[in-house]
Amino acid sequence: MKINLKLFYLLAILLVLSTTCFSQNSKTRVIVTSDGEIDDECSLVRFLLYSNEWDIEGIITSSSQYHWHNHKWAGDDWIQPTLDAYAKVYPNLILHEKGFPTPQYLSSHTFLGNVETEGDMEKPTAGSQHIVKVLLDESDNRPIWFQAWGGTNTIARALKTIEEEHPEKMDYVARKMRFFFIWEQDKTYQEYIRPHWGKYNILTIIADQFEAIAYRWKMVQPEKEQHYFSGPWMKENILENHGPLCASYKAHKSGDVGFEDGDFRSEGDSPAYFHTIVTGLRNLDNPDWGGWGGRYIKIRDNTWYDKVPVEGYLYPARWWGENGWGRASLRPGSTVSLEKRSEYFKPMWMWTIPLQNDFASRADWCVKSYKEANHPPVVVLADPANLEASQGAKIKLSAKGTTDPDGDKLFYRWWQYQDAGSYSGTIKIKKLDKQSATVIVPSNAERGKTIHIICEVKDSGTPQLTRYQRVIITIK
């Protein structure tokens, strides 16, 4: 049989191009708005270490109830020194993953938003107009996760511009938007976004769990996990001998009350992007499935808050610093028990060790060769991730095909994520530490209930890295 070589090569090129396009388009799109607080500066350092994970559509300075022009202000150009440090380690980062954005790209997508006062949304700004441009661009319909590390006001200003100038596009724009707010750090969500855009049911996560890695982390993190925030760990793994980007991380200094030199300071805003790091936990599919950015429950329309461990608790309309249950539990005079506080913050602190080890590996990427550094395993399920099963069924689950880019030995653990599933009982898992395991569905499991099984895989590298897959079993 004759082969048309020209046609063959043309088809091969088209296949490569289509694969490349799919790979690029499979990334999550994100826009960050930040008020430049010192913990935002810390969050930005780690964010840039993971910038290969997303299509970053914008990094925009905004104000908040805590920071605005002439009030505890970090400066209009506070981001630039961190971008300059990123530029110095970028050549080494791309040795580990080609998807890191160029320093030039990041600089061209960094803007000043609405910053004049708390809740400022009076006039369009470079930042708000950039959001408008991205949202109205019909050449890319993929969802965009808007992260408010500070106030929501620049996002609100952009949406107001669209409402005023392109009202016919509101439905289209709303379908592209996803929100993850670190509290409501001004009133613009309540006073503008909800009244004018609430009818579109934009998925909205408003977090209070972030306190687990914010300034008061010593009051939240269990004793074992606190090691991964301590000065010695931070110095060895992040702050020293890891290049200028990590050296710019503003950890605690000697003399800071209650802390030691090098202690982790705060990354209260990081859960907003932890939520968008694809680890295999599938938390982007549903906020109450849980992942590195926490786990949330639906409290109204399409709005998700933290689960408060109090029977009959009534959630307020606005979830912010004054009434966030977790924040209130950390204030002097709080009567909340340590057990209840631990339960509330567990959806965040339960991932601390793999999360911090992952941070350390990214810091290594700044200075080490590919061979010297560690990279996470790639977990693959041999069976569908969504299954139906009858009461009493035995289900064999397999992670055959799972690999490690460094050739490390892999350790498996299958476990039931009870909080994420609707079946409240405990199930039995046989060979839970093997590549293949068997799940036994209880004979009394109610039809329609779900069981969430996590396949957790750790490698033997240093630092030890973890990735996952989630199997959801629905009882039929």
C-alpha positions in Angstrom: 0.0 0.0 0.0 1.4 3.4 -1.0 1.5 6.1 1.7 1.1 9.7 0.7 4.0 11.2 2.8 2.9 14.8 2.3 -0.6 13.9 3.6 0.9 11.8 6.5 3.1 14.7 7.7 0.3 17.2 7.4 -2.0 15.0 9.5 0.9 14.5 12.0 1.4 18.3 12.3 -2.4 18.9 12.7 -2.4 16.2 15.5 0.4 17.9 17.3 -1.2 21.3 17.0 -4.6 20.1 18.2 -3.0 18.3 21.1 -1.1 21.5 22.0 -4.2 23.6 21.9 -6.1 21.1 24.0 -3.3 21.1 26.6 -3.3 24.9 26.8 -7.0 25.2 26.9 -7.3 22.6 29.6 -5.7 25.0 32.1 -7.9 26.8 34.5 -8.2 30.6 33.9 -7.6 32.9 36.9 -7.7 36.6 37.7 -6.3 37.7 41.0 -7.3 41.0 42.8 -5.2 41.9 45.8 -4.9 44.7 48.3 -1.1 44.2 48.8 -1.2 43.4 52.5 2.0 41.7 53.7 0.4 38.3 53.6 -0.7 39.0 50.0 3.0 39.5 49.3 3.7 36.0 50.8 0.8 34.5 48.8 2.0 36.1 45.6 5.4 34.4 46.0 3.9 30.9 46.2 1.3 31.8 43.5 4.1 32.5 41.0 5.8 29.2 41.9 2.5 27.6 40.7 1.9 29.9 37.8 2.4 27.1 35.3 -0.8 25.5 36.6 -3.1 28.3 35.1 -3.8 30.7 32.3 -3.3 33.9 34.3 -5.5 36.5 32.8 -4.7 39.3 35.2 -3.0 40.3 38.5 -4.8 43.4 39.7 -4.2 45.6 42.7 -7.4 46.6 44.5 -8.4 48.1 47.9 -10.1 46.5 50.9 -11.5 47.5 54.3 -8.0 47.3 55.6 -5.9 48.9 52.8 -6.3 51.7 50.4 -4.5 54.8 49.1 -2.9 56.6 52.0 -4.1 54.0 54.5 -1.6 51.1 55.3 -0.9 51.1 51.5 1.9 48.9 50.1 2.2 51.2 47.0 0.7 51.1 43.5 3.7 49.0 42.2 4.1 46.6 45.1 3.9 43.6 42.8 6.8 44.6 40.5 9.7 43.6 42.9 8.2 40.1 43.2 7.8 39.9 39.4 11.5 41.0 39.1 12.5 38.2 41.4 10.4 35.7 39.4 12.2 36.8 36.2 15.5 35.8 37.8 14.4 32.2 38.5 12.2 31.8 35.4 15.0 30.2 33.4 15.3 27.5 36.0 11.6 27.0 36.5 11.1 26.1 32.9 13.6 23.3 33.2 10.9 21.6 35.3 7.7 22.6 33.5 7.5 24.5 30.2 4.1 26.0 31.1 5.5 28.8 33.3 4.4 32.2 31.9 7.2 34.5 30.8 8.1 37.5 33.1 7.1 39.8 30.2 3.6 38.2 30.0 3.0 38.6 33.7 4.1 42.2 33.7 1.8 42.9 30.7 -1.1 41.4 32.6 -0.5 43.3 35.9 -2.7 46.3 36.5 -3.8 48.9 39.1 -7.4 48.7 39.9 -9.8 50.7 42.1 -7.7 51.7 45.2 -8.7 55.2 46.2 -10.9 54.2 49.2 -12.4 51.2 50.8 -15.0 49.9 48.4 -14.0 52.3 45.7 -15.9 51.5 42.4 -16.7 55.0 41.3 -14.7 55.1 38.1 -13.3 52.6 35.6 -9.6 51.9 36.1 -6.9 50.0 34.1 -7.6 47.0 36.2 -11.4 47.0 35.9 -11.2 47.7 32.2 -8.9 44.7 31.7 -11.5 42.5 33.5 -14.1 43.9 31.1 -12.0 43.1 28.1 -11.3 39.5 29.3 -15.0 38.9 30.1 -16.3 40.3 26.8 -13.8 38.3 24.7 -15.9 35.7 22.9 -12.9 33.9 21.4 -12.4 32.1 24.7 -15.5 30.8 26.6 -13.7 28.9 29.3 -14.6 29.8 32.9 -12.5 32.3 34.9 -11.9 32.0 38.6 -11.9 35.5 40.1 -9.9 35.5 43.3 -10.5 38.4 45.7 -7.6 38.5 48.1 -8.8 41.9 49.2 -12.0 43.7 48.4 -14.4 42.8 45.6 -14.6 46.4 44.4 -12.5 46.3 41.3 -14.5 43.2 40.1 -17.7 45.1 41.0 -16.6 48.1 39.0 -15.9 45.9 35.9 -19.3 44.3 36.2 -20.9 47.7 36.5 -19.2 48.8 33.3 -20.6 45.8 31.5 -24.1 46.4 32.9 -24.0 50.0 31.8 -22.4 49.6 28.4 -23.1 46.0 27.4 -26.3 44.9 29.2 -27.0 42.4 26.5 -23.8 40.5 27.4 -24.5 40.1 31.1 -25.8 36.5 30.8 -22.8 35.5 28.7 -20.4 37.1 31.1 -22.0 35.6 34.1 -21.7 32.1 32.7 -17.9 32.5 32.5 -17.4 33.7 36.0 -16.5 31.8 39.2 -15.8 33.6 42.5 -13.5 32.7 45.4 -13.5 35.5 48.0 -11.3 35.6 51.1 -14.1 37.0 53.2 -16.0 40.0 51.9 -13.4 42.7 52.5 -15.7 45.5 51.5 -19.4 46.0 50.9 -19.5 45.9 47.1 -20.5 42.3 46.9 -23.5 42.9 49.0 -24.4 46.4 47.7 -23.7 45.8 44.0 -22.8 42.3 42.8 -25.5 40.4 44.6 -28.4 42.8 43.8 -27.4 43.2 40.1 -25.9 39.8 39.2 -27.4 37.5 41.8 -30.0 36.3 39.4 -27.3 34.6 37.3 -26.3 32.3 40.2 -22.5 32.8 39.7 -20.8 30.1 41.7 -19.4 31.9 44.7 -17.1 30.6 47.5 -16.6 32.9 50.5 -13.9 31.6 52.8 -13.2 31.9 56.5 -11.2 28.6 56.6 -8.2 30.6 55.3 -7.4 31.5 59.0 -5.7 28.0 59.1 -2.7 29.5 57.3 -3.2 33.2 58.2 -1.6 35.2 61.0 -3.0 33.0 63.8 -2.0 29.7 62.3 -0.4 28.6 65.6 -3.9 28.6 67.1 -5.3 26.4 64.4 -2.7 24.0 63.0 -2.2 20.8 65.1 1.1 20.4 66.8 2.5 17.9 64.3 1.7 20.2 61.4 3.2 23.3 63.0 6.7 21.9 62.2 6.0 22.8 58.6 5.6 26.4 59.4 8.5 26.7 61.8 11.6 28.9 61.2 14.0 26.0 60.8 11.7 24.3 58.2 11.1 27.5 56.4 14.8 28.5 56.3 15.9 25.1 55.0 13.1 24.6 52.4 12.1 28.1 51.3 13.9 31.1 52.6 17.6 30.2 52.2 19.5 28.9 49.1 16.4 28.9 46.9 16.9 32.0 44.8 15.7 35.6 44.9 12.0 34.8 44.6 11.8 32.7 47.8 14.3 35.0 49.5 11.7 37.8 49.0 9.2 35.8 51.1 8.3 37.9 54.2 8.6 35.4 57.0 8.8 36.5 60.6 11.9 38.2 61.9 13.6 37.9 65.3 11.7 40.1 67.8 8.2 39.5 66.3 6.2 38.7 69.4 5.2 35.0 69.7 7.3 33.9 66.7 10.9 32.8 66.0 13.1 34.0 63.2 12.0 32.5 59.9 8.6 31.4 61.1 5.8 31.4 58.5 4.0 34.7 58.7 0.7 34.4 56.9 -0.8 33.4 53.5 -4.4 34.1 54.3 -5.2 34.6 50.6 -3.6 31.4 49.2 -6.6 29.1 49.6 -8.2 31.1 46.7 -5.6 29.6 44.3 -5.0 26.4 46.3 -8.5 25.6 45.1 -7.5 25.8 41.5 -4.4 23.6 41.7 -5.3 20.4 39.9 -4.2 17.6 42.3 -6.7 14.9 41.2 -9.2 15.7 44.1 -11.7 17.1 41.6 -12.7 19.9 44.0 -13.2 22.3 41.1 -16.3 20.2 40.2 -18.0 20.9 43.5 -17.0 23.1 46.5 -18.2 20.6 49.0 -16.0 17.8 47.7 -13.0 19.3 49.4 -9.4 20.0 48.3 -6.3 21.9 49.2 -8.3 25.1 49.3 -10.8 23.8 51.9 -14.3 22.4 51.7 -17.5 24.5 51.6 -21.3 24.0 51.9 -24.1 25.6 49.9 -25.9 28.1 52.1 -28.0 29.9 49.5 -28.6 30.1 45.8 -25.1 29.3 44.4 -23.1 30.7 47.4 -20.9 28.5 49.5 -19.5 29.2 53.0 -17.5 27.2 55.5 -19.3 24.4 57.4 -19.9 25.6 61.0 -20.0 22.6 63.5 -23.0 24.0 65.4 -26.5 22.5 65.2 -28.9 25.0 63.8 -26.3 27.7 63.1 -27.8 30.7 61.1 -25.4 32.0 58.5 -25.3 35.8 58.1 -25.8 37.4 54.7 -22.3 38.8 54.7 -19.4 36.5 55.7 -16.5 38.7 56.8 -14.1 39.5 59.6 -16.7 40.6 62.1 -18.8 37.4 62.0 -16.7 34.7 60.4 -17.2 31.8 62.8 -13.6 30.6 62.6 -12.2 34.1 63.0 -14.5 34.7 66.0 -13.3 31.4 67.6 -9.8 32.7 67.7 -10.5 36.0 69.4 -9.7 36.5 73.1 -12.6 35.4 75.3 -14.0 32.9 72.8 -15.8 30.0 74.4 -15.4 27.7 71.4 -13.8 24.4 72.4 -10.5 23.3 70.8 -12.3 20.3 69.4 -14.9 22.4 67.6 -12.3 24.8 66.3 -10.2 21.9 65.0 -13.3 20.4 63.4 -14.1 23.7 61.7 -10.6 24.2 60.2 -9.9 20.5 59.4 -10.9 20.9 55.7 -7.8 23.1 55.4 -5.2 21.7 57.9 -5.8 18.1 56.8 -3.7 18.9 53.7 -0.9 20.9 55.5 1.9 18.4 55.1 1.5 17.5 51.4 0.8 21.2 50.7 3.9 22.4 52.4 6.1 19.7 50.9 4.8 20.7 47.5 5.7 24.3 48.3 9.2 23.1 49.2 9.5 21.2 45.9 8.6 24.3 43.9 11.2 26.3 45.8 13.7 23.6 44.7 12.7 24.1 41.1 14.0 27.7 41.3 17.6 26.5 41.8 18.0 22.8 41.1 18.2 20.8 37.9 15.4 18.5 36.9 17.4 15.5 38.0 18.2 17.0 41.4 14.6 18.1 42.3 11.4 16.1 42.9 8.2 16.2 40.9 4.8 14.8 41.8 3.5 11.4 40.8 0.8 11.1 38.1 -2.1 9.2 39.5 -4.3 7.3 37.0 -7.4 5.3 37.7 -7.9 2.1 35.7 -11.6 2.3 36.2 -14.2 5.2 35.8 -14.1 7.9 38.5 -17.9 7.8 38.9 -19.5 4.4 39.6 -22.9 3.0 40.6 -23.0 0.0 42.9 -25.7 -2.0 44.7 -25.9 -2.5 48.5 -23.4 -5.1 49.6 -21.3 -5.0 46.4 -17.6 -5.5 46.3 -15.9 -3.0 44.0 -12.3 -3.4 42.9 -10.5 -0.1 42.4 -7.2 0.1 40.7 -4.6 2.8 40.1 -2.7 0.7 37.6 -0.9 3.0 35.2 0.2 5.5 37.9 3.7 6.7 37.3 6.3 9.0 38.8 8.4 11.3 36.5 11.5 10.7 38.6 11.1 6.9 38.8 10.5 7.1 42.6 8.9 4.2 44.5 5.2 4.9 45.1 3.1 4.4 48.2 -0.6 4.0 48.0 -3.4 4.7 50.4 -7.1 4.4 49.7 -9.4 6.1 52.2 -13.0 7.2 52.6 -13.6 11.0 52.7 -16.6 10.8 54.8 -17.3 14.5 55.1 -17.6 14.8 51.3 -19.9 11.9 50.8 -23.6 11.8 51.6 -23.4 8.3 53.1 -22.6 8.9 56.8 -21.4 5.4 57.7 -17.9 3.9 57.6 -17.0 1.5 54.8 -14.5 -1.3 54.7 -11.6 -1.1 52.3 -9.4 -4.2 51.7 -5.8 -3.8 50.6 -6.0 -0.1 51.2 -2.2 0.3 51.0 -1.9 -1.5 47.6 -2.2 -0.2 44.0 -5.5 -2.1 43.8 -8.0 -2.1 46.6 -11.5 -3.5 47.2 -14.3 -1.4 48.6 -17.2 -3.2 50.3 -20.5 -1.3 50.1 -22.5 -1.7 53.3 -25.7 -3.6 52.9 -27.6 -0.9 54.7 -26.3 2.0 52.5 -29.3 4.0 51.3 -30.0 4.3 47.6 -28.9 7.5 46.1 -26.2 8.2 48.7 -22.6 8.8 47.6 -19.4 7.4 49.0 -16.2 9.3 48.2 -13.0 7.2 48.0 -9.6 9.0 47.7 -6.7 7.2 46.1 -3.7 9.0 47.6 -0.2 8.3 46.2 3.0 9.5 47.7 6.5 9.2 46.2 9.8 8.4 47.9 11.5 11.6 46.8 12.6 14.5 48.9 10.4 16.4 49.7 7.8 13.7 49.6 5.1 14.7 47.1 1.4 13.6 47.0 -1.2 13.5 44.3 -4.7 11.9 44.2 -7.7 10.6 42.3 -11.2 10.5 43.7 -13.8 7.8 43.1 -17.4 8.6 43.7 -19.7 5.6 44.3 -23.5 6.2 44.1 -25.7 3.5 45.7 -28.3 2.2 43.3 
